[in-house]
Amino acid sequence: MDLLRHLAFFVTVAEERHFGNAARRLTIAQPPLSQGVRRLETRLGVRLFDRGPGGVSLTGAGRDLLPRARALLDDADALAAAARRQAEAAQLLRIGVVAGLGPRVAARLATRAGRAAARRVALTSGSTVTLVDAVSVGTLDVAVVAHPVVLESARAGPVVALPTAVLLPAAHPAAAGDGPVALRALRDLDLATAPRSHAPAAHDLLLDTLETRGRPVRAAEADDPAAALTLVATGTAFALTPDPDLGADGVVRRAPAGAPLAFRVRVVHHDGAPPGVVDVLADTLREVR
Amino acid sequence: MTDLAGARAEVRAAFRDAGVRGWLHARPVSGDGSRWSEREIDVGADVPVVMGSVYKVLVLVAFCRAVDAGDLDPREQVTVEPGPRTPGPTGISALTDPVTMSWRDLTRSMITVSDNAAADVVHARVGRDRVAALPTELGLPGTRVRGGTADAYAELVADTGADDVAAAFAVLTDNDVPVPVRLLSPAFGSSTTAADSTRLLTLLWRGELASAAGTAFARRVLTAQVAPHRMRTGFPGTAAVAGKTGTIGAVRNEIGVVTYPGEHPVAVAVFTHAARSDATVPRADAAIGVAARAAVNPLRAPAA
């Protein structure tokens, strides 16, 4: 016999105190309902209901067993829900994108990756270090992070060098005109950038590169792109961004003079990442301008 | 043992902050020979790692044993011609003309300035098979020496598709194009583990690998190593730091023995692989000192 089904009969009849109403609620006919309850009583070896002319009432045993029956049914529902979540997770691509790339690029990356994997996508935005850790422990399938980075146990995919634009205060003398901005002209400004702890190696490489190009900088930590924009808009810092959309009132966007300044990103992935996703992400990154 | 757990956390934090993956082992060189200390610091100590020039310590041990056995006269003069000499930035590798010196001075140059050319001729003289057999003889199950520096460079040139060693290293240091090369994988080249490395140094320091004279020579040349930028940065001037570095692209290593006056020496091995490919990453060098210091301090004890 189907114990869970018959327990559901028991609970419904107990709530309705009436076989006809219970049958309607269960959308079955009354005879199989009555038969199911009788079978349950036989199996349990106790009578659950007193059937009188005025209706149905619980016996003492019935009252005692009712909460346990409800608990079993609730557990069964929870089991089914957990199984459903597991099944959905297998249909889900969990992707991380480093916050610096901006929402439009991140959404495009996630959309294309999801299409390539034929799965729904869940996008996480965060720091490079946390995303690599998440891929390492398997809570993300794939991520686009700043390069260079210590990979822990994540698998290494291709590196793509994205060009960056200079964001500077509109009131700054170097903002006059439309041409590229020489980094040396920004001497009085700090560099608004993600905290070093978000990606130590990439952070150090950027500062070393600027120093090599004649523009040693002090880094002003900005937890996210909005914080960086604020530092720029208030005239204390400039920023370098690969995000084609990033901007704000009082902030001017210019190309850097001389050789492009790269924001290097790397696709890192978990062993179980669906095939093709890494290549699609790398191809999509190469289109970012 | 919270001080040891704390030290492990400190070591991991030093690696993370420097942007490197790291593996470390440290243990005191104490006891009466058969007794091993139970106190140790282990951060991935049994994971296979790329050796780089750290393998030269095994050549040094093989050299001392060959001298002890009477197979080799350490004073014999040998001339090394420039043509077939292994390239490198230091020692006779960096010179232009034929060089004549004794076997023991070649050995000294191999260790103190990591002279690649000297290492390859000493390695050939003591016997590649003898060096290859040493790890098994000494009970270092995670250690393999496959060829010398010249062989490693030949592989590097092949893997990078470059014309010569200098061009190959240029490819290796490009942050835009990470190249998978055999030299940077412990599965292919010479490899060891941090725990094997401290065992080797401990046995050497206790005099169990060579005669008293040979041991003294080996300890002297390791103490004379000229490498102020890694392990040495972690310790004050009063501490003697004997060691041998190893470097290939993003791989930076040093194994050594740190001795404070009046204390037991502590053997420590640090192997790192940086995220950045740049030839020079001072933070990664310094992290070796920071990690070594964090590991050595809780193991220090007065000599009985």
Interface residues (C-beta under 8 A of the other chain):
Chain A: V129 H147 P148 V149 V150 L151 E152 A156 V159 A161 S197 P200 A201 A202 D204 L205 D208 A262 R264
Chain B: F15 R16 D17 A18 G19 V20 R21 N175 D176 V177 P178 A274 A275 R276 S277 D278 V281 R283
